[in-house]
């Protein structure tokens, strides 16, 4: 898996930013290459939470928070 890196200044508390980014369902809001993201496991986002994501093009991916 290729790492994804980037940087942006966000005027919000770190905890709020982390919680937003950790929830993969939010990624289509800021990643133009992601069409959709759905949580596969029940409950709040945390270690072991799994998501599936639909990307532009012929691929989709499953993401797990570790």
RODO-2510 file (C-alpha; in nm, 4 decimals, decimal comma):
residues 66
     n   res          X          Y          Z
     1     x     0,0000     0,0000     0,0000
     2     x     0,1315     0,3443    -0,0894
     3     x     0,1386     0,6042     0,1883
     4     x    -0,0646     0,9204     0,1424
     5     x     0,0860     1,2447     0,2646
     6     x    -0,0211     1,6059     0,2592
     7     x    -0,0421     1,9202     0,4663
     8     x    -0,3074     2,1841     0,5285
     9     x    -0,3690     2,4403     0,8042
    10     x    -0,7095     2,3913     0,9672
    11     x    -0,8427     2,6343     1,2263
    12     x    -1,0053     2,3747     1,4535
    13     x    -0,9110     2,1704     1,7611
    14     x    -0,6814     1,8756     1,6818
    15     x    -0,9248     1,6252     1,8298
    16     x    -1,2070     1,7464     1,6044
    17     x    -0,9841     1,7302     1,2961
    18     x    -0,8570     1,3813     1,3852
    19     x    -1,2095     1,2497     1,4458
    20     x    -1,3261     1,3911     1,1127
    21     x    -1,0350     1,2476     0,9130
    22     x    -1,0391     0,9111     1,0956
    23     x    -1,3967     0,8579     0,9781
    24     x    -1,3356     0,7391     0,6226
    25     x    -1,6989     0,8189     0,5365
    26     x    -1,5951     1,1868     0,5332
    27     x    -1,3155     1,1419     0,2798
    28     x    -1,5308     1,1997    -0,0311
    29     x    -1,5872     1,5522     0,1061
    30     x    -1,2184     1,6400     0,0602
    31     x    -1,0757     1,3770    -0,1782
    32     x    -1,1963     1,4320    -0,5354
    33     x    -1,0782     1,0817    -0,6339
    34     x    -1,3088     0,9084    -0,3848
    35     x    -1,6695     0,8717    -0,4911
    36     x    -1,8067     0,7042    -0,1792
    37     x    -1,7049     0,5419     0,1477
    38     x    -1,9144     0,3114     0,3634
    39     x    -1,8447     0,1771     0,7121
    40     x    -1,8516    -0,2046     0,7140
    41     x    -1,8327    -0,2639     1,0887
    42     x    -2,0928    -0,1450     1,3407
    43     x    -2,0325     0,1052     1,6177
    44     x    -1,8116     0,4092     1,6557
    45     x    -1,4916     0,4525     1,4533
    46     x    -1,1875     0,3068     1,6306
    47     x    -0,9238     0,0383     1,6077
    48     x    -1,0547    -0,2403     1,3863
    49     x    -1,3181    -0,0299     1,2088
    50     x    -1,3372    -0,1258     0,8421
    51     x    -1,4584     0,0775     0,5463
    52     x    -1,5039     0,0149     0,1772
    53     x    -1,4357     0,2962    -0,0657
    54     x    -1,5307     0,3542    -0,4277
    55     x    -1,2666     0,5422    -0,6202
    56     x    -1,2748     0,7046    -0,9617
    57     x    -1,1776     0,4469    -1,2192
    58     x    -1,2220     0,0699    -1,2074
    59     x    -1,0961     0,0139    -0,8523
    60     x    -1,2414    -0,0002    -0,5045
    61     x    -1,0598    -0,0587    -0,1810
    62     x    -1,1169    -0,1753     0,1755
    63     x    -0,9557     0,0270     0,4537
    64     x    -0,9013    -0,0836     0,8154
    65     x    -0,8054     0,1480     1,0995
    66     x    -0,5078     0,0088     1,2898
***
